[in-house]
Amino acid sequence: MQADTGTTRRDFLRTASAATAALGSFAIIGRAQGADAEPLRAGLIGCGRRGTGAARNFLDADPAVKIVAMGDLFPDQMETARKKMADWGDRTAVTDDTCFTGFDAAEKVLKCDIDLVLLCAPPGFRPTHLRAAVEAGKHVFMEKPAATCPAGVRSIIESGEMAVKKGLSIAAGTQRRHAPNYRDMIHRIHDDAIGDIVAGSCYWVGDFGYYPAVIREDGWTDVEAQIRNWNYFTWLSGDHIVEQHVHNLDVMNWALRAHPLSCFAIGGRQQRTGSEFGHIYDHFAVEFEYPGGVRVQSLCRQNADTFSRVGEHLVGTKGTANPGKDICTDKIYKFKGEDADPYVQEHVHLIASIRDGKPINEARNVAESTLAAIMGRMSAYTGREVTWKWAMEESKLDLMPKPDIAFGAMAVPDVAIPGVTKLV
């Protein structure tokens, strides 16, 4: 249904945040200033596949940075990460005294002599870890998504505002915002290359082989089993629409310089029905409505042996665009500038902001993109339309266990059933 917002899309765009506008710039910030630059010391929280990947990207971004502290819940994962990172030379300058495991590992890393921290634990822990990092006065790289529920999103935004007051930088793992081809094309779109955007679509439709289920072992408690298999539990991952498809929704927010006003969705699970896949869905289809009545179709699926499409598409009054690929008007434009690995560039931009004393802050951007994805999940799970205002201001959903989490019993939630599962 058409939302009555009392404002036009042009009115909305005129009030877009300065932080969002600044990210429209497409110039590449070059690699940092060389071996003579002031050394930066970083801690890593979450030492799994993405954590070690982010650490490698961080080191590749600048010759004068080091990883000096690490924290993870599990000793075996810490050992695996240390063995892998030992091959990287003395830039991984950790010792037994600066490697921590257990539920207090993040707290201990933040007490080390570090300038910044890489937050790469499962997303459910992100709001708590970001708050602690900002309170400790550390610059932050945090992986996406920002949270798994509205309560977590609100916490991320509050922490981001605290970081602004403290002059701290926060960069997020929505790496398309750091990719030269995307930055160039979004800049052109904002500069009226395709006119007013009237519709859009975004996709992460593909296989799930890169997210193998972790099979429970004897001796693991419910909590340990779920955290080790975190992709398949909503309190930890947000479901794959939040954990993965947030990338594409972030591009739509970026291009439209807005967040959705409402959505309705359908979804379910067809292939991944075994207990090893927790309780999440394996496909979603969402219609988002943005200011000015702009409709965005969102499709994501993780099914084996199926057609794949990952990307975004925008329709404007003057033409169309596939951000990162091409802009089509009376002629076709393709990016021909200098290429750069966006997984490295997000750290290049963060490091440059710290060295230059010009903080960047992507907390709200990634929080809003995360909430859009959460709205899609909530709508599909319940069969209800979800509005931004309700999700941001009224939803009571807080998925993190209370009191503080510890190893022990934790029931697996039932698979959500639209019309039965309640909107909270």
C-alpha positions as CSV (number, residue, x, y, z in Angstrom):
1,M,0.0,0.0,0.0
2,Q,1.1,3.6,-0.6
3,A,2.5,5.2,2.5
4,D,1.2,8.6,3.4
5,T,4.5,10.2,4.5
6,G,3.6,13.9,4.2
7,T,6.8,14.5,2.4
8,T,8.1,14.1,-1.2
9,R,11.1,12.1,-2.1
10,R,12.9,15.3,-3.1
11,D,12.1,16.7,0.4
12,F,13.5,13.6,2.0
13,L,16.7,13.7,0.0
14,R,17.3,17.3,0.9
15,T,17.4,16.2,4.6
16,A,19.7,13.2,4.0
17,S,22.5,13.0,6.5
18,A,25.9,14.6,5.8
19,A,27.6,11.3,6.6
20,T,25.6,9.5,3.8
21,A,26.3,12.3,1.4
22,A,30.0,12.2,2.1
23,L,30.2,8.5,1.2
24,G,28.9,9.4,-2.3
25,S,32.5,10.6,-3.0
26,F,34.1,8.3,-5.4
27,A,37.8,9.2,-5.1
28,I,40.0,6.4,-3.9
29,I,42.0,7.2,-0.8
30,G,45.4,5.8,-1.5
31,R,47.3,3.3,0.6
32,A,48.6,4.8,3.8
33,Q,51.7,6.7,4.1
34,G,54.3,4.0,4.2
35,A,56.6,2.5,6.7
36,D,57.4,5.9,8.3
37,A,53.8,6.5,9.3
38,E,52.9,6.3,12.9
39,P,52.3,2.7,13.8
40,L,48.8,1.6,14.6
41,R,48.1,-1.3,16.9
42,A,44.9,-3.3,16.5
43,G,43.0,-5.9,18.4
44,L,40.9,-8.6,16.7
45,I,37.7,-9.9,18.3
46,G,36.3,-13.0,16.6
47,C,38.9,-15.2,15.1
48,G,36.9,-17.2,12.6
49,R,37.0,-17.2,8.8
50,R,35.8,-13.6,8.5
51,G,37.8,-12.4,11.4
52,T,41.1,-13.7,10.1
53,G,40.1,-12.5,6.6
54,A,39.4,-9.0,8.0
55,A,42.8,-9.1,9.8
56,R,44.6,-9.9,6.6
57,N,42.7,-7.1,4.8
58,F,43.7,-4.7,7.5
59,L,47.4,-5.6,7.3
60,D,47.2,-5.4,3.5
61,A,45.8,-1.8,3.8
62,D,48.9,-0.3,5.4
63,P,52.5,-1.3,6.0
64,A,52.6,0.4,9.4
65,V,49.9,-1.5,11.3
66,K,50.0,-4.6,13.4
67,I,47.6,-7.0,15.1
68,V,48.8,-7.1,18.7
69,A,45.8,-8.7,20.6
70,M,43.2,-11.4,19.8
71,G,40.0,-12.6,21.4
72,D,37.6,-15.5,20.7
73,L,35.1,-17.5,22.6
74,F,36.7,-20.8,21.8
75,P,40.3,-21.9,22.5
76,D,40.4,-24.3,19.5
77,Q,39.4,-21.5,17.1
78,M,42.0,-19.2,18.7
79,E,44.7,-21.8,18.1
80,T,43.7,-22.3,14.5
81,A,43.7,-18.6,13.9
82,R,47.2,-18.1,15.5
83,K,48.6,-20.9,13.4
84,K,47.3,-19.3,10.2
85,M,48.4,-15.8,11.2
86,A,51.9,-16.9,12.2
87,D,52.7,-17.2,8.5
88,W,52.1,-13.5,8.1
89,G,55.3,-12.5,9.9
90,D,56.0,-10.1,12.7
91,R,53.0,-7.9,11.8
92,T,50.9,-10.4,13.8
93,A,52.6,-9.4,17.0
94,V,50.5,-11.4,19.5
95,T,51.7,-13.3,22.5
96,D,50.1,-15.8,24.9
97,D,49.5,-12.8,27.2
98,T,47.5,-10.9,24.5
99,C,45.4,-13.8,23.3
100,F,42.2,-14.3,25.2
101,T,39.3,-16.8,25.1
102,G,35.9,-17.1,26.8
103,F,33.0,-14.8,27.1
104,D,35.1,-12.0,28.5
105,A,37.7,-12.1,25.7
106,A,36.4,-8.9,24.1
107,E,36.7,-7.0,27.4
108,K,40.3,-8.2,27.8
109,V,41.3,-7.3,24.2
110,L,39.9,-3.7,24.8
111,K,42.2,-3.4,27.9
112,C,45.3,-4.0,25.8
113,D,47.4,-1.2,24.3
114,I,45.6,-0.8,21.0
115,D,44.4,2.1,18.9
116,L,41.6,0.3,17.1
117,V,39.7,-3.0,17.2
118,L,38.2,-5.2,14.5
119,L,34.8,-6.5,15.6
120,C,34.2,-9.8,13.8
121,A,32.3,-12.0,16.2
122,P,28.9,-13.3,15.2
123,P,26.5,-10.4,14.6
124,G,24.4,-10.9,17.7
125,F,27.3,-9.8,19.8
126,R,28.0,-6.7,17.7
127,P,26.0,-4.1,19.7
128,T,27.6,-5.1,22.9
129,H,31.1,-5.2,21.5
130,L,30.7,-1.8,19.7
131,R,29.4,-0.2,22.9
132,A,32.4,-1.5,24.9
133,A,34.9,-0.4,22.2
134,V,33.5,3.1,22.1
135,E,33.4,3.4,25.8
136,A,37.1,2.2,25.8
137,G,38.0,5.0,23.4
138,K,39.0,2.7,20.5
139,H,38.5,3.3,16.8
140,V,36.5,0.5,15.2
141,F,36.1,-1.7,12.2
142,M,32.9,-3.7,12.6
143,E,31.7,-6.4,10.2
144,K,28.2,-6.4,8.9
145,P,25.4,-6.8,9.8
146,A,25.2,-4.4,12.7
147,A,22.8,-6.4,14.8
148,T,20.0,-9.0,14.6
149,C,17.1,-7.3,16.1
150,P,15.6,-3.7,16.5
151,A,17.0,-3.4,20.1
152,G,20.5,-4.1,18.8
153,V,20.1,-1.6,15.9
154,R,19.1,1.1,18.4
155,S,22.2,0.3,20.5
156,I,24.4,0.6,17.4
157,I,23.1,4.0,16.6
158,E,23.6,5.2,20.2
159,S,27.1,3.9,20.2
160,G,27.8,5.6,16.8
161,E,26.6,8.9,18.3
162,M,28.9,8.4,21.3
163,A,31.8,7.8,18.9
164,V,31.1,11.1,17.1
165,K,31.4,13.0,20.5
166,K,34.6,11.2,21.2
167,G,36.1,11.8,17.8
168,L,36.4,8.1,17.1
169,S,36.1,6.5,13.6
170,I,33.8,3.6,12.8
171,A,34.1,1.8,9.5
172,A,31.7,-1.0,8.6
173,G,32.0,-4.2,6.5
174,T,29.5,-3.0,3.9
175,Q,32.4,-3.0,1.5
176,R,30.6,-1.9,-1.6
177,R,30.6,1.6,-0.2
178,H,34.4,1.5,-0.5
179,A,34.6,-0.1,-3.9
180,P,35.8,2.4,-6.6
181,N,33.3,1.2,-9.2
182,Y,30.3,1.5,-6.8
183,R,31.5,4.8,-5.5
184,D,31.9,6.2,-9.0
185,M,28.4,5.0,-10.2
186,I,26.5,6.0,-7.0
187,H,28.1,9.5,-7.3
188,R,26.9,9.7,-10.9
189,I,23.4,8.5,-9.9
190,H,23.3,11.2,-7.2
191,D,24.4,13.6,-9.9
192,D,21.2,12.8,-11.9
193,A,22.7,10.3,-14.4
194,I,19.5,8.3,-14.5
195,G,17.1,11.1,-13.3
196,D,14.7,10.5,-10.4
197,I,14.8,6.9,-9.3
198,V,11.3,5.4,-9.6
199,A,11.9,1.7,-8.8
200,G,14.6,-0.8,-7.9
201,S,15.5,-4.4,-7.2
202,C,18.3,-6.2,-5.4
203,Y,19.4,-9.8,-5.2
204,W,21.5,-12.2,-3.4
205,V,20.2,-15.4,-5.0
206,G,22.6,-18.3,-4.9
207,D,24.1,-21.4,-3.3
208,F,24.9,-22.0,0.3
209,G,28.0,-24.1,0.0
210,Y,30.2,-21.4,1.6
211,Y,28.0,-21.6,4.8
212,P,28.4,-25.3,5.7
213,A,26.5,-26.3,8.8
214,V,28.6,-27.1,11.9
215,I,27.4,-30.5,13.2
216,R,27.0,-30.7,17.0
217,E,29.6,-32.7,18.8
218,D,29.2,-34.7,22.0
219,G,29.8,-32.5,25.1
220,W,28.7,-29.3,23.5
221,T,26.0,-27.4,25.4
222,D,23.1,-25.9,23.5
223,V,24.7,-22.5,23.6
224,E,28.0,-23.7,22.3
225,A,26.4,-25.7,19.5
226,Q,24.4,-22.7,18.4
227,I,27.3,-20.2,18.5
228,R,29.6,-22.6,16.6
229,N,26.8,-23.0,14.0
230,W,25.8,-19.3,14.3
231,N,24.7,-18.8,10.7
232,Y,21.6,-20.9,11.3
233,F,20.2,-19.1,14.4
234,T,18.4,-15.8,14.2
235,W,19.7,-14.5,17.5
236,L,23.2,-14.8,16.2
237,S,23.0,-14.1,12.4
238,G,19.7,-12.4,11.9
239,D,18.9,-15.1,9.2
240,H,20.6,-14.9,5.8
241,I,18.5,-11.9,4.7
242,V,20.3,-9.9,7.4
243,E,23.7,-11.6,7.5
244,Q,24.2,-11.6,3.7
245,H,21.6,-9.7,1.8
246,V,22.3,-6.6,3.9
247,H,25.0,-5.8,1.3
248,N,22.4,-5.3,-1.5
249,L,19.9,-3.5,0.7
250,D,22.7,-1.2,1.8
251,V,23.3,-0.2,-1.9
252,M,19.6,0.6,-2.3
253,N,19.7,2.8,0.8
254,W,22.8,4.5,-0.5
255,A,21.5,5.1,-4.0
256,L,18.2,6.4,-2.7
257,R,19.8,8.3,0.1
258,A,16.9,7.0,2.3
259,H,15.8,4.0,4.3
260,P,12.5,2.2,3.5
261,L,9.3,3.3,5.1
262,S,7.6,-0.1,5.1
263,C,7.7,-3.6,3.7
264,F,5.9,-6.8,3.4
265,A,7.5,-10.2,2.7
266,I,7.1,-13.9,2.1
267,G,9.6,-16.6,2.7
268,G,10.2,-20.1,4.0
269,R,12.5,-23.1,4.0
270,Q,12.4,-25.8,1.4
271,Q,15.9,-27.4,1.2
272,R,17.4,-26.7,4.5
273,T,14.9,-28.5,6.7
274,G,17.2,-30.6,8.9
275,S,18.1,-29.7,12.5
276,E,21.7,-28.8,11.5
277,F,20.2,-25.8,9.8
278,G,18.7,-24.4,13.0
279,H,15.4,-22.6,12.4
280,I,16.1,-20.0,9.8
281,Y,14.5,-19.7,6.3
282,D,16.3,-20.4,3.0
283,H,14.4,-17.9,0.8
284,F,12.8,-14.4,1.1
285,A,11.0,-12.1,-1.2
286,V,10.3,-8.6,0.0
287,E,8.7,-5.4,-1.4
288,F,10.1,-2.3,0.3
289,E,8.5,1.1,-0.1
290,Y,10.8,4.1,0.0
291,P,9.9,7.8,0.2
292,G,8.0,9.1,-2.8
293,G,6.3,5.7,-3.4
294,V,9.5,4.1,-4.8
295,R,9.1,0.4,-4.7
296,V,12.2,-1.9,-4.3
297,Q,12.0,-5.7,-4.9
298,S,14.3,-7.7,-2.7
299,L,15.0,-11.3,-3.4
300,C,17.4,-13.6,-1.5
301,R,17.8,-17.3,-1.5
302,Q,20.4,-19.9,-0.3
303,N,19.5,-23.1,-2.2
304,A,21.9,-25.6,-3.7
305,D,22.1,-26.3,-7.4
306,T,20.0,-23.3,-8.4
307,F,20.3,-20.1,-10.5
308,S,22.4,-17.4,-9.1
309,R,22.2,-13.6,-9.2
310,V,23.9,-11.1,-6.9
311,G,23.5,-7.4,-7.6
312,E,21.3,-4.3,-7.7
313,H,19.2,-2.6,-10.4
314,L,17.7,0.9,-10.5
315,V,15.2,2.4,-12.8
316,G,15.2,6.2,-13.3
317,T,13.3,8.7,-15.4
318,K,16.4,9.0,-17.7
319,G,17.7,5.5,-17.7
320,T,18.7,2.5,-15.6
321,A,21.7,1.5,-13.6
322,N,23.3,-1.7,-12.3
323,P,25.6,-0.1,-9.6
324,G,29.1,-1.4,-9.9
325,K,28.5,-2.6,-13.5
326,D,27.0,-0.1,-15.8
327,I,24.7,2.9,-16.3
328,C,22.4,2.8,-19.3
329,T,20.8,6.0,-20.8
330,D,21.2,6.9,-24.5
331,K,24.6,5.3,-24.2
332,I,26.2,2.7,-21.9
333,Y,28.7,3.9,-19.2
334,K,31.1,1.4,-17.6
335,F,33.6,2.2,-14.9
336,K,37.2,2.4,-16.3
337,G,39.0,3.9,-13.3
338,E,41.6,2.4,-11.0
339,D,40.4,-0.9,-9.4
340,A,41.0,-1.8,-5.7
341,D,39.9,-4.6,-3.4
342,P,37.0,-3.2,-1.4
343,Y,37.7,-5.5,1.5
344,V,41.1,-3.8,1.7
345,Q,39.8,-0.3,0.9
346,E,37.4,-0.2,3.8
347,H,40.5,-0.5,6.1
348,V,42.5,2.0,4.0
349,H,39.7,4.5,4.5
350,L,39.5,3.8,8.2
351,I,43.3,4.0,8.7
352,A,43.5,7.3,6.7
353,S,40.7,8.8,8.8
354,I,42.6,8.0,12.0
355,R,46.0,9.2,10.7
356,D,44.4,12.4,9.3
357,G,42.4,13.2,12.4
358,K,39.2,13.3,10.3
359,P,36.9,10.6,11.8
360,I,34.5,8.7,9.6
361,N,31.4,7.1,11.1
362,E,29.4,4.5,9.2
363,A,27.5,3.3,12.3
364,R,24.1,4.8,11.3
365,N,24.4,3.7,7.6
366,V,25.0,0.1,8.5
367,A,22.5,0.2,11.3
368,E,19.8,1.4,8.9
369,S,20.6,-1.1,6.3
370,T,20.5,-3.8,8.9
371,L,17.1,-2.7,10.2
372,A,15.8,-2.8,6.6
373,A,16.8,-6.4,6.4
374,I,15.4,-7.2,9.8
375,M,12.1,-5.7,8.8
376,G,12.0,-8.0,5.8
377,R,12.7,-11.0,8.0
378,M,10.1,-9.9,10.6
379,S,7.5,-9.5,7.9
380,A,8.2,-12.9,6.3
381,Y,8.2,-14.7,9.7
382,T,4.9,-13.2,10.8
383,G,3.0,-12.4,7.6
384,R,2.5,-8.8,8.7
385,E,3.4,-5.5,7.0
386,V,6.2,-3.8,9.0
387,T,6.8,-0.1,9.1
388,W,10.1,1.6,9.7
389,K,8.6,3.8,12.4
390,W,7.3,0.8,14.3
391,A,10.5,-1.2,14.0
392,M,12.7,1.6,15.0
393,E,10.6,3.1,17.8
394,E,8.2,0.5,19.1
395,S,9.4,-3.0,18.5
396,K,10.4,-4.8,21.7
397,L,12.3,-7.5,20.0
398,D,15.6,-8.1,21.7
399,L,17.1,-11.5,20.7
400,M,20.2,-11.5,22.9
401,P,19.7,-13.8,25.9
402,K,19.3,-12.2,29.3
403,P,21.0,-12.2,31.7
404,D,24.5,-12.3,30.2
405,I,25.0,-15.4,28.0
406,A,26.9,-18.4,29.3
407,F,27.3,-22.0,28.2
408,G,24.2,-24.1,29.1
409,A,20.8,-25.0,27.8
410,M,19.0,-23.0,25.2
411,A,16.0,-24.3,23.2
412,V,16.0,-23.9,19.5
413,P,13.0,-21.6,18.5
414,D,10.3,-23.1,16.3
415,V,10.5,-22.3,12.6
416,A,8.5,-19.2,12.1
417,I,5.0,-19.6,10.6
418,P,3.3,-16.6,9.0
419,G,0.0,-15.8,10.7
420,V,1.1,-17.7,13.8
421,T,4.4,-16.2,14.8
422,K,3.7,-12.9,16.5
423,L,5.2,-9.5,15.6
424,V,7.0,-8.3,18.6
